[in-house]
Each structure stands twice: as structure tokens, then as C-alpha cells.
């Protein structure tokens, strides 16, 4: 970093879009840091069949390399990635390590210790008590083997919301917590598709008012609450239509069964994963966006909805709920089906409330979640980590 340009290496297990927001967030973070003056590369594996589009990252000067996964695939093991990291890590100033309990954590931790390279570790919500308890016996073995040391040795743990840091504190094994949010490249939302674009692909939604869930169909997303609440509301407001947009992550069959039990199948659409223009079209078609998760370290799809001018309802387990509440930029509810139903019905019945939320939400995104604002702060953080400086300015 002799010329003041930090050399930063992002390492993550996969860039598969079906894995959720972290893959795209890592790429967007790398682009923001590159545009703010860092020299950035991403090393990952080829796990998954829906890789995040990295064309914009490469065009911005971010080097992206992926390496084949070997057995056991669930651990995202990649000896080829390990070899590349052994060559790469001694040449960088900072490593930004993403996720826990995977092969690349073990490799990066060991190599950074060996070469004296500091690293930031982003847990991606894994230390939230709701997630930390899951498969605890299996995780405990990895904790003892390598993960606790990887946590302890990190220059800092990078959390994307203050609530995420607070929830993680009892099990983090590291008091050096920094908070820096994820962002959006707002230009991506400047030209949304026409409102009827989505209905052309999903004609059952034509003339209906769309309630949108966009994310993995995963156990933590509160889909039981959403189906229960929607069934109650659509009985009174029959022109509503629930769109569940996202890849199946082990829950679709259960959700379909819940929908069938409540006899609301004609008012529910499963789209599978949406990308690019199709994803934007879903936002453009939505009247309300809902994310009632039991655990959510950030909620990038929520910020996307806000940027697109869609009123949002989130649970108070979505860790940016305090920011949304402080800006009066959305509706926050507990993880309770009746509270969610009340919020849905209230927004459905009040177009003036939706319009006011939209204006405040867009202002909130511009002030808090714009990569053009966050990128320079991220690069300043990298410089401070590389120089072993105090991280008080980012402390949780």
C-alpha cells in the first residue's frame, strides 16, 4: 500500500445467486471499493448453477476468479482455491472474508496468520442466535477445529447493521466489531420496466394488486407467517395477489401445502428465481413488499424495494428495521401473523400512506444505502485495517 491504494482480496465460498444476497453483495461491495480507489480481487469457487453477473465488476477493474469445488461439496471444499489463496494472500494488504463454517474460512485463517495479513470477517448473520443454534452439534466440531480461532484472529468482524452486531456479541469470540451497511448502485433502479411487464410473464397477476416476497424460499424467511397473514387479508381484499419470487431453498413444498390448505392457490404465484430485468419488473409490479423473517442480517431485497418505490413491511428480526423505523420509511411488525395481517390490510386500504412511505423510503436509501457514499468509507476501513489503526470510527 505504498501509494495509498489498498490491495484487497475478497474470499467467499460461492457466487451462486441462488445462495441469496451475500453473493451479489460481495460483488457490489468490491465494485464500490474499486471505484473509491482500492485494488480489488475476488476469489471464489464455481459452486452453483446461477452465478451472479460479474460483468460490471470486471469492467470496473475487479479481478474475479473461480475454482472448482471438490468433495465434500456441502463444505465448498476447493484445493485449487486453496492453492490460489496461498499465492495471493502474501501479496495483499487486507483480506475480506465472507461467511463462516466453510472450507475457505479455515484456509484463509491459516494463511493470514502465516503471512501476517489482517482480515475482516463478515459473518452474514451466522452468529444471530436463531441461526447459531441451528445444527449446533456440527458447528461445535468446526468451532473447535478452526472457526473460533478464525473469529478471534480477525482484525475485526464486519457487521452490516448494529442489530446484527448486538445479537452476535455473546458468541462472537471477538470484541472488535465494525458496522458498515451494504448498499445499492442506485443507477440500476433509475429505469424500471413498465408495470405490465411482469403481468405479461405472469398473466394471473393482471389487474391484481401484487404483494411481493422476493428471496430464497428458506426456513428463516417467515413464510408461514406470510401465508397465514395473506390468507386472512385476501378473504377481505380479494384483488390482492401474493407473488413468492425466489429459488427453492428447501421450503417450497411446505409453502405450497400451506397455500393449498388455506385454499388460496388462485391468489398465489411462485415464480422461481428472478434476475435482471425480470427482478426489476417484479418490483415495478408490486404494491407492497413483505419480508417477515425470523432472522435477517441485512435484507438487500428490502432496500431494493425501497429504491424502486415499493412500500415495505418487515419484521423486527430484519436487522435494518431500526433504520427503517427511524426514517419512517416502512412498516415494522413483530414475527406474528396477526400483526402482519393488520399491516398488510392497513397498507392495502390506504394509498396515501403508501405514497408517503415511498417518498421517505427513497430518501432513506439515498442517505444510508448508496454505494457511492459507502464505498469511500469502506476503503478508509481497509486502509485502517491494513495499517493496524484503531477502528473506533466504525465500531459497533
GICORUR-V616892 format. One record per backbone hydrogen bond with DSSP energy under -0.5 kcal/mol. CO is the residue of the C=O (numbers start at 1). NH is the residue of the N-H. E is the energy in kcal/mol with one decimal. If there is no record, write none. Layout:
co	nh	e
CO	NH	E
CO	NH	E
This chain:
co	nh	e
1	4	-1.5
4	6	-0.8
6	8	-0.7
6	39	-2.6
7	93	-2.3
7	94	-1.9
8	10	-0.5
8	41	-1.9
9	96	-3.1
10	43	-2.7
11	98	-2.3
15	52	-3.1
16	19	-1.8
17	20	-1.6
20	23	-0.8
20	24	-0.6
21	25	-2.8
22	26	-2.3
23	27	-1.7
24	28	-2.9
25	29	-2.6
26	30	-2.1
27	31	-2.2
28	32	-2.6
29	33	-2.4
30	34	-2.4
31	35	-2.7
32	36	-1.2
33	38	-2.5
34	37	-1.6
38	40	-0.7
39	8	-3.3
40	63	-1.7
41	10	-3.0
42	65	-2.6
43	12	-1.6
44	67	-1.3
45	15	-0.5
50	17	-3.7
54	58	-2.7
55	59	-2.5
56	60	-1.6
57	62	-2.7
58	61	-1.2
61	63	-0.5
63	42	-3.2
65	44	-2.0
67	46	-2.0
72	75	-1.4
72	77	-1.0
73	76	-2.0
75	103	-2.1
77	70	-3.5
78	82	-2.2
79	83	-2.3
80	84	-2.1
81	85	-2.7
82	86	-2.1
83	87	-1.3
84	88	-2.2
85	89	-2.7
88	91	-2.0
89	92	-1.5
93	118	-0.6
94	9	-2.3
95	97	-0.7
95	120	-2.6
96	11	-2.4
97	122	-3.2
102	105	-1.1
102	106	-1.2
103	107	-2.1
104	108	-2.8
105	109	-2.7
106	110	-1.9
107	111	-2.5
108	112	-2.9
109	113	-1.9
110	114	-2.2
111	115	-2.2
112	116	-1.1
112	117	-1.6
116	118	-0.5
118	95	-1.8
119	155	-2.2
119	156	-0.9
120	97	-3.3
120	122	-0.5
121	123	-0.7
121	158	-2.4
122	99	-2.9
123	126	-1.6
125	128	-1.6
128	131	-1.0
128	132	-3.6
129	133	-1.8
131	134	-0.8
133	136	-1.3
135	139	-2.4
136	140	-2.9
137	141	-1.2
138	142	-1.4
139	143	-3.0
140	144	-2.2
141	145	-2.0
142	146	-3.0
142	147	-2.7
143	148	-1.6
146	150	-2.2
147	151	-2.4
148	152	-2.7
149	153	-2.6
150	154	-0.6
151	154	-0.9
156	121	-2.0
156	158	-0.5
157	159	-0.8
157	178	-2.8
159	180	-2.4
161	165	-1.7
162	166	-2.4
163	167	-2.6
164	168	-1.7
165	169	-1.3
168	171	-1.8
168	172	-0.8
169	172	-0.8
175	177	-1.8
176	157	-2.7
177	396	-1.8
178	159	-3.1
178	180	-0.5
184	186	-1.2
184	371	-2.1
185	188	-2.4
186	189	-1.7
187	190	-1.4
194	197	-1.9
195	199	-0.5
196	200	-1.6
197	201	-1.0
198	201	-0.6
198	202	-1.9
202	205	-2.5
203	206	-1.7
205	208	-2.3
208	210	-0.7
209	241	-2.6
210	212	-0.6
210	287	-3.1
210	288	-1.6
211	243	-2.9
212	290	-2.8
213	245	-3.2
216	218	-1.7
217	249	-1.7
217	251	-1.2
218	221	-1.7
219	222	-0.6
220	294	-3.1
220	295	-1.0
222	226	-2.0
223	227	-2.6
224	228	-2.0
225	229	-2.7
226	230	-2.9
227	231	-2.4
228	232	-1.5
229	233	-2.2
230	234	-3.2
231	235	-0.9
232	236	-0.6
233	236	-1.3
233	237	-2.4
237	240	-1.7
239	209	-3.1
241	211	-3.0
241	243	-0.5
242	244	-0.5
242	269	-2.6
243	213	-2.8
243	245	-0.8
244	246	-0.7
244	271	-1.9
244	272	-0.6
245	215	-2.3
247	217	-2.8
251	255	-2.6
252	256	-3.0
253	257	-1.9
254	258	-2.4
255	259	-2.5
256	260	-2.3
257	261	-2.6
258	262	-1.5
259	264	-1.9
260	263	-1.3
264	267	-2.1
265	268	-1.4
267	242	-2.8
269	244	-3.2
269	271	-0.6
272	246	-0.7
275	278	-1.5
275	279	-0.7
276	280	-2.0
277	281	-2.3
278	282	-1.6
279	283	-1.8
280	284	-2.7
281	285	-1.7
282	286	-1.0
283	286	-0.8
285	210	-0.7
287	311	-0.6
288	212	-3.1
289	313	-2.5
291	315	-1.8
296	319	-3.0
298	320	-0.7
299	302	-0.8
299	303	-1.5
300	304	-2.0
301	305	-2.1
302	306	-2.5
303	307	-2.6
304	308	-1.6
305	310	-2.6
306	309	-1.2
309	311	-0.5
311	289	-2.8
312	331	-2.7
313	291	-2.5
314	333	-2.5
315	318	-1.4
317	296	-1.4
317	319	-0.7
318	321	-2.4
319	163	-0.6
320	324	-2.2
321	325	-2.9
322	326	-2.8
323	327	-1.8
324	329	-2.7
325	328	-1.2
331	314	-2.7
333	316	-1.5
334	336	-2.4
336	340	-2.2
337	341	-2.5
338	342	-2.3
339	343	-2.0
340	344	-2.5
341	345	-2.6
342	346	-2.4
343	347	-2.2
344	348	-2.5
345	349	-1.8
347	350	-1.0
350	354	-1.8
351	355	-2.2
352	356	-1.9
353	357	-2.2
354	358	-2.1
355	359	-1.7
356	360	-1.9
357	361	-2.8
358	362	-2.3
359	363	-1.8
360	364	-2.2
361	365	-2.5
362	366	-2.2
363	367	-1.9
364	368	-2.6
365	369	-2.2
369	184	-2.4
369	371	-0.6
370	373	-1.6
370	374	-2.2
371	375	-3.3
373	377	-0.7
374	378	-2.4
375	379	-2.3
376	380	-2.1
377	381	-2.0
378	382	-2.3
379	383	-2.4
380	384	-2.2
381	385	-2.6
382	386	-2.8
383	387	-2.0
384	389	-2.9
385	388	-1.3
391	394	-1.6
392	395	-1.0
394	179	-2.9
